[in-house]
Amino acid sequence: MSMKGTGGMKVVLLMCMGIFVCMLDSTIMNITLPAIQDSLDTTLETSSWMLNVYTMTIAVLAIPLARFADMFGRNKFFIVGLFIFGVGSALCGLATSGEFLIAARFVQSLGAAILIPCSMVIGISAMPIEKRVLPLTLLGATQGLSTALGPTVGGIITEKLSWHWVFYVNVPICILAIAVSFLILKVRNESRVKSSIDWYGLLFSVSAIFPLNLVLIKGNTWGWDSSQSIVCYLVTAASIVLFIIAEKKSKAPMVNLTLFKDRLFTGSVVIVTTGFIFLIGVMVLLPQFLTNFQHKTELQAALLVTPVSAAIFVFSNFAGLLTKKIGYTIPVMLGFFIMGIAYFLLHNLSLHSTAKEIILLCSLLGFGFSFVISSATIASTSSFEGEMLTASQSVFSMLRQVGVVLAVAIFVAGLTNNIADKKQDVIQFAAQKLEKLEVPDDLKPNILTETKTAINDEGQSQKATPSFITESERKQLVDANVQRAMAAIPENQRGLVTEQIHKEVESQVDQEIANTGMIVRGYTKEVENFAQERISSSFAELYKTSIPFVLLCIFTGFIFRERRTKQALQPVKSPVIE
């Protein structure tokens, strides 16, 4: 029995709900992370794993779990995925330590690794072939929209409630979706693929994807040419070779390698991976720029990046219809060209960028991405049905998550290197200014040391003013000056004037300290302003470097040039489950 028919649209909307919560949680923590760090008192290392364990698990397990869903029932697996995701979300909200939150995010990501490929396949299969563009467009738009909407939702919830509710909000959604699933999905006696488990494929796919994701996440910390990184490269390369050999020999391969013989599918995975790299590169870093350098609240930053989501929501349906009319080449090229314009505007990002400028570039980014994601999603499925359709979506989901991890690795590494260079410029500037400062020479080393500490403290130099003299140092200075003054007075008269001299010396020392303090505060303010301007420019320079790569992606549209729309949108018959 098929779900196609009058209930098909209900199924598609249910699948959109499943996709929405999973993809939302891939970016929802980006703007919430500082609040979580403060609450749980976590290190930067622990905090990075809170983010990365989610996308890494999906990338590693999407293919095997999608295969198991085919074998044991997609609808059942979808409901199980909702349950696991809901439990994981509740545990995330209850977390009292960074380690607990990482474990809870892993549970949550297990549910997402089931939901993402299952939602795509069930949603696409719910409608007749001739109407396939509609669910494809809706599901593709939901993917892009929820990914872009994550920081906005995270910022609003964190500011209005607390970071715990970023996760708790998923629980009622999952409960509702489970209830609806039992009403509209066929759970009993659903069609299944009779097949054995491809254990070698499972082993080699995990051993290929895990070290690849690990080195992308840790490469900047380890060093890209470190022994740990080289081991990851070698394990990944060897595992890919062994995986291909195993899949060619397997009677029931986990991934049917004939997928990649299809020009449309190959083009779709290239486009979705690169598209997500450039989308996430902005969605991860721009909120940090707005909060750390323009001093926006989480809510203000979230609202400023909302136009990305709004543009994806508004234009994805139009992009899907355009793709159906004229094919993939022009929409893909147009999408990357518009994203390139957004990156061109981003290279002018500065402390003085206005809200209008931020809204404009975010709108353009979402507008361009809507063409990319719609074209890629439609192309990824247009040639397949049944078991091949499941295989295509599990691979598509995996590579999309690799794109997310790649984006975080590339852009965070680039930003980290830029900031390190800028900090050295600030330290050099501070040292030059200090040389000309009219303060005692013996105080200058202490001032410079504290200035360096402030600059290297996560780039937050604006938060610290060097305490150039401590209370004990002040007391020593007062005592030394009192002794010098007393030495000039006859010994038999010292008892009468000791208290008065001590007061006069203390007042004089305090006045000198106050005068020096004013000079140091002026120096500190000058260094702060220079640091703000210099370090904040790291973001603009990173986006400027990215512009040629975004524009180069325009040419990926030519992958589809040889195929005509009518041919491309007619699925090739392959093994069908139903």
N, C-alpha and C positions, 0 to 999 in steps of 0.2 A: 504493500500500500504506500502510496506517495503522499507527501505533504503538499504537492503542487495543487493549486486550485484556489478556492475562495479564502482559505486560511493561510495561504502562502505569505501574504503581506504581514500578518500578525507574527508569523515565525521570523521573518526578516527583521522586524522591529525588536523582537526579543533578542535576536542575535546581536543587533546593534547595541543593546543594553549590555550584553556580555563583553563585547569588544570595548565599549566605552569605559567601564570600570577598570579593565585591565590596562588599557593604554593610558588612561588618566593617571594611574598610579606609577607609570614609568617616569613621569616628570613632576608629579604633585609635590614631591619632597624637595625639589630644587630651591624653592623660596622659603620652605619651612625648616630647612636644615639648621640655620643659625639658632632658632628657638629650641630645636631638639638638642643641639650641642650644649646650649646653656643649661637646659633642664636636666639632661643626663650626664653632664660633665664628661663628654667624650673627647678623645683625641681626633686629630684630622684624619689619621689612618682609619680609625674605627668608623668615623662619619662617612668616608668614601665607600666603605664596604656596605653601609646601610643603603646607599644608592645603587651600587654596582651589582650586589648579589641578585637583585631583581631581574635586571636585563640579562645578566650572565646565565641565570637558571633557565630563562625562557629560550635563550639562544641555544643552550645545550640540549634541553629536553623537548622542545617543540616537535621535532621530527619523530622521536620514538613514541611520545605520548599520542601524537596524531595517528600513528600506525596502530597503536593499541586500541584507539577509539574505533578505527575501522573494524578491528577484529572482534571487539566486545560490544559494540553499539555506540554510535556517535551521540545519540540523545542521552543515553545513560551517562556517558562520560561528561557531557556538557553539564548535567545536573551535579555530578560528583565534583566537577571543576568549580562550579558556583559554591558548593558547600566548603571545599578546601579554601577557596579564596576568601569566603566570609569568615571562616575560623581564623585564618592567617591575619586578616584585617583586624579582628577583635584582639588577637594577641599583640599585634603591633601597637594598638592603642593602650594596652595594659602594660607595655614595656617599662621597666624601671632601670634598665641599664642598656648601654650600647650593644653589648653582646646578645642580650635577650632580644633586642629589636632586630638585629641581623638574623637571628634564628627565626623570628616571626616573619620577617620579610621573605625568607627562604620558603616557608610554608605557603605564604601568600603567592609567591611566584610559581610554585608548583600548580596551584589552581589556574594561574594565568597561562601557563604553558599548555594546559589542556584547553582552556576557553578560547584562546586566540585562533588557532587553526580550526577547531571544531565550529566556532561561530561562523567563520567564513564559509566552510563547506556546507553546513546545514542551511545557512541563509541563502546561498547560491542555489542549492538543490531544491529549495522550497518553491521556486518560481519556474514556469515553463522556459525552455531554452530561448524562445523568441523574445522573452521579456527579461532576459538575464542582465541586461545593462542596468535596469532599475536597482536590483539588490546590490550589484557590484558598485554602483555609484554611491548608494547609501552607506554600505559597509566601508568603502574606501574613504568617504567623507568623514565617517565616524572615527576612523583610525587617526586621520590627520587632525580633526577637530579636538578629540580628547587628548591627544599628545600635546597640542598647542595650548589647550585650556588648563592643563595641569597646574602651572605656576599661578594662574589667576585664582582658581578654586582654592589652592593651598594657601595663598596669601589672604584671601577673604576669611576662610575658616580659622586660620591661625590668629588673625587679628581680632575677630569677633568672638571666638570661643577659645580654643587652645589647639596645639599641634596634635593632641590625642584624637581630636574629632576629624582630622584629616583621614584617619583610618576607620574610626567608628562609623562614619557616614556610609561606608560600603556595606555594612552589615544589613541594614534594612533593605537596601537595593538587592542584595543577594537573596534574602528571604523572599522578597516579592518575585524575583525572577525564577526562583525554584518553584514557587506556588504556580506561577503562570506556565512553567515548563510542563508540569504534570497535567495541566489542563489542555494544552495545545500540541504537545509533542507526543509522538508514538513511542512509548517506553517498552511496552510488552511486545515480544515477538518482532522486534525491529530487525531489519536486514543487516547481516554482518558478512564480513569477508572471511572465508574459511582459509586460513593460512597459518603457517608456523611462524614463530618469532625469529627474526633475523638477529641472533645474538652477536655475531661478528660485526654486523652493520651497526648495531647499538653501541658496542664497545668502541669501535673505531671512530664513530661519529662524535661520541663524547670525548674521546682522547684527542680528537682534532680540534673541536670547538672550545673546550675548556682552556687549554694552554694558550690558544689564540686570544681569547677574551682576557685571560689573566695577564698576559704581557701587554695588552692594550691598556689595561687598568693600572698596572704596576710599573710599566716601562719607564715612565718619567722619574719614579722614585729609585728604581734599580739602576737605571741607565740603559739606553737602548742597545748598547753593545756589551752589557754585563754578562757574566756567565749564566745567571738565571734566565735572562732574556734569550740568550742563544739556545739554551736547553728547550725553552718553550717553542722557539722557531723550529728546531729540529724535530721535536715530538709532533708538532702540528703537521709539518711537511710529510713525515713518515706515516702518520695516521691517515692523511688524505690519500696517499698512494695506496695504503693497505685497504682503506675504505672502498676506493674505486675497484680494486681487485676483488674484494669480497662481494660487492654489489653485482659485479659482472658474473660471478660464479653462482650467486645465490638464486634459488628457484623462487623465493619470495622476498625480494630485496626491500629493505626499508625505504630506500629512495630509488625510484626507477630512473636510471641515468638517461633514458630517452627523453626525459623532460627537457634536457639542455640541448637536444637537437631541434627543439622548436624555437624559431627565431623570436617569436613574440614573448615566450616565457623568459628566455635568456635576457632579452631586452628589458623586461619588466623588473627582474631582480637587480640588474645594473642600475636602473633608474630609481627604484625604491631605496636602494642602499645609499646612493649619492644624494638623493633628495632629502632623506632623513638626516644625513650628516650635516647638511647646510641649514636645515630647520632647527635641529637640536643645538647646533653651534650657537644660535642666537637665543633660543629659549632657556638654555642653561646659564649663559653668561650675562645676558642683558639685565635680568632682575638683580644680579649681584652688583652690576655697575650702578643701577638706579638706587639701590639701598645703601651701598657702601660709599659711593662717591657723590651722588646727588642727594643723599640723605633722605630719600623717600621712605615712607612707611611700607610695610609688606603689602598693605592694601593698595596704596597708590601705585607701587611698582606693578602689582598684579593687574590693575586696571589699565595701565599704560601698555602692557603687552597683550591685553585681550583682543585688540584688532586682528592679531594673527589668527586667532580662533574664529572670530566673526567672519573674516574674509574666506576662510576655508569652508565654513558652514554655508555662506551665501553663494559662493561661486562653484563649489564642487559639482552640484547637479548640472549647472550650465556646462562645465568642463566635460562631464561625462557625455552629455548630449552632443557636444561639439566633436568629441572623439568618435562617437558613433557615426556622425555625418561625414567627417573629412579624414578619418584615420588618426593614427597616433603621432605621426612625425611632427606636424605643425603644433599641436597642443603641448607636446613635450618640449620642443624648442622654445615656444612662447613662455612656458612655465619657468624654465631655467633663465631665460633672458630677463624676465620680470624679477626673479630672485636675485639676479646679478645687479639690477638697478637698486634693489633694497640694500645689497652689500655695498654698493657704491656710496649710498647715503650713510651707511654705518661707518664708513671710513672717516666721516666728519664728526663722529660722536665725541662729545667733550663735556666738561662740567657745565658748559653754558647751553647745551642742547635743550631746546624747548619741548614741552609736551606735544605740541603740534608736529614737530619734526619726528619725535619718537613714534607717534601714532601713524604718521604717513609711511615711514619705513616698515613698521609692523604690518600695516594693511597691505603693502606691496608684497611683503614676504609671504603672507597667507594667501594672497591672490595668485602669486606664481606657483606656490606649493599645491594649490587646489588642482591645477592642470597636471602637475607631475603625479600626484597620488591617484587621481582619477584614471589617468592613462595607464599607469603601472598596474593598478588593481584590475582593470578590465583586461589588459593584455595578459596578466598572469593566469587567467582562467579561461580565456576565450577558445582555447583549443582542446579543452579537457572535460571529461565527465567522470562520474563514479570514482573508482579507486585512484585513477590518475589525478582527478580533481583534488582529492585529499592530499596526495603526495605533493602536488604543486603548491598547495596552501601551507603545508607544514614547512617546506623549503622557503617559501616566500616569507613566512613569519619569522623563521630563523634568521634569514639574511637581513630582514628589516631590523631585528634586534641587534644584529652585528653592526648595522649602520648607526644605531643609537650609541652603542658602546664605543664605536670608532669615533663618533662625533665628540663624545665626552673626553676620550683619550687625546685626540688630536688638538681640540680647542683648549682644554685645560692645560695640556703640556705646553702649547704655544703661548698661552697667557702667562703661565708660571715662568717660562723663560724670559718673556718680555718684561714682566714685573721685576725679576731678578736683575736684569740689565738696568732698568730704570732706578731701582734702589741704589745701585752703585753710582749712578749719576747724581742722585740726591745726596749721598754720603760725601761725594767729592765736592758738591756745591756747599754743603754744610761745613766741611773742613776749610774751604777757601774763605767763607764768610767769618768763620771763627778766628782765623788768623788776624783779621782786621778789627776784631771786636775789642773794645776798650775795657777789658776786664783783666784782673791779675793773671799772669801766665800760669801760675800753679793751679788755677781753677779750670783752665782750658781742657786738659786731658779728661777730667771728670765730665765736663759738659759734652765733649765729643762722644765719649763712651755711652752716655745716656741717650744722646741723639741717635747714635747707631742702633742701640737696642730698640728705641721707639720706631725707627724706620723699618727694621727687620721684623717687627711684631705684626705679621700678617698684613703689612702695608698700612697699618693704622697709625701712622706717625702723628696724625692730627690729634690723637687722644693723649699724648704725653708731653709734659713740659719738664725739661731736665731740672732735677733738684740739685743745683750746683753745690750746695753746702748743707750738711746735715746738722742736727741740733748738737751733737757731740763736737763736731768741727767748729761750730759757732762758739761753744763754751771754751774750747781750747784757744781760739783766737782772742776771746775776751780775757781769759786768764793770762795769756802771753802779753797782751797790751797793758794789763793792770800791773804785771810784774815790771815791765819797762818803765811805766810811770812812777811806780813806787821806788824804783832804784834811784831816781833823781831827787828824792825827798830824804832829808836827814832821818836817821833811824828813830830818833827820839820823838819825831813828829808824825810818824806813819800811822800810829793808832788813831789819831784824831781825824785824819783825812781818808782813811781806807774806804769807808762806806761811800763817801762822796766821789772819790776817784773811780770806784767800781761802777757807780751809776753813770758817771760821765763817759767812761770807756764803753760800757754796754750800749749806751745811747749812740755813741759815735759808730761802733761796730754795726749796730742795727741799721743806721742810716746808710752806711757803706754797702751793707748787704741789700738794702732796699734799692739803692741806686743801681747796683750790679744786677739785681733782679729785674729791674725795668729794662735794662740793656739786653739781658738774656731772653726775656719774654718777647722783646721785639725781634731778636734773632730767631727765636723759636717760631714765631708767627711767620716770618719770612721763609723759613725752611718748610713749615707746614704747607704754605701756599704753593711753594715750588714742588713739594712732594705730591700734593693733590693733583696739580696740573700734569706733572711728569708721569706719575704712576697710572693715572686715569687714561693717559694716552695709549697705554698698553692695549686696551680693548680696540681702539680705532685702528692701530697698526696691524693687529691680528686680522681684522676684517679686511683691511686694505690688501694684505698678503693673500687673502682668500679669493679676491675678486676674479683673477684669471682662471682659477680652478672652477668657479661657478660658471663662468662664461664658456669654459671648455666643455662643460657638461651639455651645452646646447647641442653639440654634435652627436650626442647619444640618440637624438631623435632619428638620425639616419639609419639606425639599426632596423627600423620598421619600414624603411622606404620601399623595399621590394614587395611588400605585402599590401594588398588592397583591403579596404575596410570590410567589404562584403565577405570576402574570403576569410579575413581574420576573425570576424565575429561569429562565424559558423563553427561550432565545436567539432573536432574530429572525434569520431566514435572510439571509445576506449572502454575497458571493463567497467560496467555499471553495477552498482550495489543494489539499487532498488529493483 
